Amino acid sequence: MNRNVLFITFAMMATSACLLAQRASTPFSVAAASPNASEGYTSGAITRPAAGVGPSSISPFSRIAFGAGISPTGINLQAAVNVSRRMNVRGVGNVFNYSANNISTNGMNLNGKLNFASAGAAVDVYPFAEHGFRLSPGLLLFNQNAVSGTLSVNGGTSFDLNGVTYYASSTSPITGHGSVALNTRNPAFTMTTGWGNMISRRGGHLSFPFEVGAAFVGAPAVNVALTGGQACDQFGQNCVNVATDPTVQANLQAQIQKYENDIRPFQYFPIMSFGVAYNFNLHPAPAVK
C-alpha cells in the first residue's frame, strides 16, 4: 500500500509535467537572407535558434528528471521538473522497514519494527543558476513513519509502571502492544539544503544530488496497551487483570505520559540523502533547418 502511494505520486507528477510541456515551445527565430536581386542571387530563409537559447535557458516544464538514492529513512526516490532557470519542483518519497527483537525496558520484553513510508514535495531554488547549491522549502504530505511492536512479561518477572513494581503471574504472563508515531503534525513543513541540480542548466543528463535538512513532524505520540495477563504483588498474591484493573491502567497512562515528556524535544527528524538522477526532454527538440 505504502509503495503504491509513492509510485502513484511520481506518476501523477510526470503526467502533469507532460501536459504542461505540450503548451511550452522552444523559441526559435527566422533570419532571412536577402541579397541584392540585381546581383542575380535568389532570396532564401535560414532557420536558426534565437540568441540566448541553450542549456541555461531551456523553456519551462520542458525537462524531467528521475533519481534514486539512500537516506536514513530508507530507499529514496525522486522526480523533478524545471519551472524556471533558478527553480525546480520536486517530488520525493522514502520506504524502509527494519525489525528489532529482544529489547528490554522496565522489565518488559519488546519485539519491534521500524516502518518508514513518506512522500512529499519541495521547491528547489538555486540562487546561483549555473551552480548546484540550492534551498528547498517543502511539505511532507504523506507520513506513516512509526515504530510498533509487541510486549510481554514472563511469569514471575517484575516490571514497573509509574514507579510501582508489579510481578507477572506465573500462570498468566502479561502481553500487550505499543507504538511510537512520528507524524503528529501531518502534513509537516520541511526545509533542506543541498548540492546538485537534478536538471542541469549546462546540458548534462546525469547528476549526483546531495540533501540535508529536517522535517518538523511534531512531538512523537506514544501508545501502549496491556491486553492480557495478571499482575500480582511480590508474593504472587492479590493478582489482577492488567487489561481491566483501574489502578494498573492509571499507572500505565502515567507511565506513557512520562515517555512522551522524555521524547517531546524530538519534534523533527533529520533528512539526509545522496543518490543519482537522470534528466531528459519531455518532447523532441525542433529540427534546425
C-alpha positions in Angstrom: 0.0 0.0 0.0 2.8 2.5 1.0 4.8 1.7 -2.1 1.8 2.1 -4.3 1.2 5.6 -2.9 4.8 6.6 -3.7 4.7 5.4 -7.2 1.3 6.9 -7.9 2.7 10.3 -6.6 5.6 10.1 -9.1 3.3 9.0 -12.0 0.9 11.9 -11.4 3.8 14.4 -11.3 5.2 13.1 -14.5 1.8 13.1 -16.3 1.2 16.7 -15.2 4.6 17.8 -16.4 3.9 16.2 -19.8 0.6 18.0 -20.2 2.2 21.3 -19.3 5.1 20.7 -21.7 2.7 20.4 -24.7 1.9 24.1 -24.2 5.6 25.1 -23.9 7.6 25.8 -27.0 11.3 26.5 -27.5 11.8 29.9 -29.0 13.3 30.0 -32.5 13.8 32.9 -34.9 13.9 33.0 -38.6 16.7 35.0 -40.2 16.0 36.0 -43.8 18.9 36.3 -46.2 18.0 38.9 -48.8 21.0 39.5 -51.1 20.7 42.3 -53.8 18.4 40.9 -56.5 20.4 42.9 -59.1 23.4 40.7 -58.4 21.5 37.6 -59.5 21.0 35.9 -56.1 17.9 34.1 -55.1 16.4 35.0 -51.6 16.3 32.2 -49.0 15.3 31.7 -45.4 17.6 30.1 -42.8 16.1 29.0 -39.5 18.4 29.3 -36.6 18.0 29.1 -32.8 17.2 32.5 -31.2 20.0 34.2 -29.3 20.2 33.1 -25.8 18.7 29.6 -26.4 20.9 26.9 -24.8 21.2 24.6 -21.9 20.9 27.6 -19.4 17.7 28.9 -21.0 15.6 25.8 -21.5 11.9 26.5 -21.6 9.7 25.9 -18.5 8.4 22.4 -18.0 10.5 21.0 -20.9 12.7 18.6 -18.9 12.1 15.9 -16.3 14.4 14.0 -14.0 14.1 10.8 -12.0 16.5 9.8 -9.3 17.2 7.2 -6.6 19.4 7.0 -3.6 19.7 6.2 0.1 18.8 8.0 3.3 18.3 7.3 7.0 14.6 6.7 6.2 15.4 4.1 3.6 15.3 3.9 -0.2 14.9 7.4 -1.6 13.0 8.1 -4.9 12.7 11.5 -6.5 11.2 13.2 -9.6 11.6 16.8 -10.7 10.6 19.2 -13.5 12.1 22.6 -14.3 10.0 25.7 -13.7 12.4 28.4 -14.5 16.2 29.0 -14.8 16.5 29.1 -11.0 13.7 26.8 -9.9 12.6 23.1 -10.0 9.5 21.4 -8.5 10.4 18.0 -7.0 8.5 15.1 -5.5 10.3 12.7 -3.1 9.5 9.5 -1.2 11.2 7.1 1.2 10.5 3.5 2.1 12.2 1.4 4.8 11.4 -1.5 7.2 13.5 -3.0 9.9 12.8 -5.4 12.7 14.4 -5.2 16.2 13.7 -8.0 18.7 14.5 -8.9 22.3 14.6 -5.3 23.6 14.1 -4.9 27.4 12.7 -1.8 29.2 11.2 -1.5 32.7 11.1 -5.3 32.9 9.1 -5.7 29.6 10.4 -7.6 26.6 9.8 -5.8 23.2 9.8 -7.1 19.7 9.6 -4.0 17.4 9.6 -2.9 13.8 10.5 0.3 12.1 8.0 1.2 9.4 9.1 4.2 7.3 7.0 5.4 4.4 6.7 9.0 3.4 6.1 11.2 0.4 6.2 15.0 -0.2 7.0 17.8 -2.5 9.6 20.6 -2.5 10.5 23.7 -4.4 14.2 23.8 -5.3 15.5 27.3 -5.5 19.0 27.8 -7.0 20.3 31.3 -6.0 23.3 30.8 -8.4 21.7 29.4 -11.5 24.8 27.8 -13.0 25.8 26.1 -9.8 24.3 23.3 -7.8 23.7 24.9 -4.4 20.0 25.1 -3.5 17.5 25.9 -0.8 14.3 23.7 -0.7 11.2 24.5 1.4 8.6 21.8 1.1 5.8 19.8 2.7 5.7 16.2 3.9 2.2 15.2 2.6 2.2 11.5 3.4 3.8 10.3 6.6 3.5 6.8 8.0 6.8 6.8 9.9 6.4 4.9 13.1 7.8 2.3 15.5 5.5 -0.5 16.5 5.8 -3.8 18.3 4.5 -6.3 20.8 5.5 -6.6 24.5 5.4 -9.4 27.1 6.4 -10.0 30.7 7.4 -13.5 31.6 5.8 -15.2 34.6 7.4 -14.3 38.0 9.3 -11.3 36.4 8.9 -7.8 37.8 8.1 -4.7 35.8 7.5 -1.0 36.7 4.6 1.3 35.8 4.8 4.9 37.1 7.2 3.9 39.9 5.0 1.0 41.1 6.5 -2.5 40.9 4.3 -5.4 39.7 5.1 -9.1 39.2 3.7 -11.0 36.3 1.7 -14.1 37.3 3.5 -17.4 36.7 0.3 -18.9 35.4 -0.9 -15.9 33.3 2.0 -13.9 31.8 1.4 -10.4 30.6 1.0 -9.4 26.9 0.4 -6.2 25.1 1.5 -3.9 22.2 2.8 -0.4 21.7 3.8 2.2 19.1 5.6 5.5 18.7 4.2 7.6 15.8 6.4 10.2 14.2 3.6 12.1 12.4 1.6 14.1 14.9 1.9 17.1 12.6 0.7 16.0 9.2 1.3 17.5 6.7 4.6 18.7 8.0 6.9 21.5 6.9 10.3 20.5 5.6 13.4 22.6 5.0 16.6 21.3 3.3 19.6 22.5 1.5 22.0 20.6 -0.8 24.1 20.5 -3.8 23.4 19.1 -7.3 20.8 20.1 -9.8 18.7 17.2 -11.0 18.1 19.2 -14.2 21.4 20.7 -15.2 21.3 24.1 -16.8 24.6 23.2 -18.5 23.1 20.5 -20.7 24.2 17.3 -18.8 21.9 14.4 -18.2 23.5 12.8 -15.1 23.7 14.4 -11.6 24.5 13.3 -8.1 22.3 15.3 -5.7 23.0 15.6 -2.0 20.5 16.9 0.5 20.4 17.6 4.2 17.7 19.2 6.4 14.8 18.3 8.7 11.1 17.6 8.7 9.1 19.3 11.5 6.7 16.4 12.3 5.7 17.3 15.9 6.3 15.5 19.2 6.2 11.7 18.9 3.0 10.1 20.1 3.3 7.0 22.4 0.6 4.4 22.7 0.9 1.3 24.9 -1.8 -1.2 25.7 -1.7 -4.2 28.1 -4.1 -6.7 26.6 -3.9 -9.8 28.8 -2.4 -11.5 31.8 -2.3 -10.8 35.5 -0.2 -8.6 37.7 0.5 -9.6 41.3 2.4 -8.4 44.4 5.9 -9.7 45.3 4.4 -12.7 47.0 2.4 -13.7 43.9 -0.8 -12.7 45.7 -3.6 -10.2 45.1 -3.4 -10.7 41.3 -5.5 -8.5 39.0 -6.2 -8.5 35.2 -3.9 -5.8 33.7 -6.4 -5.1 30.9 -9.3 -4.1 33.2 -7.9 -3.2 36.6 -8.3 0.6 37.0 -5.2 1.0 39.2 -2.9 -0.7 36.7 -4.5 1.2 33.8 -4.0 4.5 35.7 -0.3 3.8 36.3 0.1 2.7 32.7 -1.3 6.1 31.4 1.0 7.9 33.8 4.0 5.9 32.5 3.0 6.7 28.9 2.9 10.5 29.8 6.4 10.2 31.2 7.6 8.6 28.0 6.1 11.4 25.9 7.6 14.0 28.2 11.0 12.4 27.7 10.9 12.5 23.9 8.9 15.7 23.5 12.0 17.7 22.5 12.4 15.5 19.4 9.8 17.2 17.3 11.6 16.7 14.0 13.6 14.0 12.3 16.6 14.6 10.1 16.5 14.4 6.3 19.7 13.4 4.5 20.1 11.6 1.2 22.6 11.0 -1.6 21.9 9.5 -5.0 22.0 9.7 -8.7 19.5 11.3 -11.2 19.0 11.4 -14.9 17.1 14.1 -16.8 15.7 14.2 -20.4 13.4 16.2 -22.7 9.7 15.8 -22.3 9.2 16.4 -26.1 11.6 16.3 -29.1 13.6 19.4 -29.8 12.6 21.2 -33.1 14.8 20.3 -36.1 17.2 23.0 -37.2 16.8 23.8 -40.9 
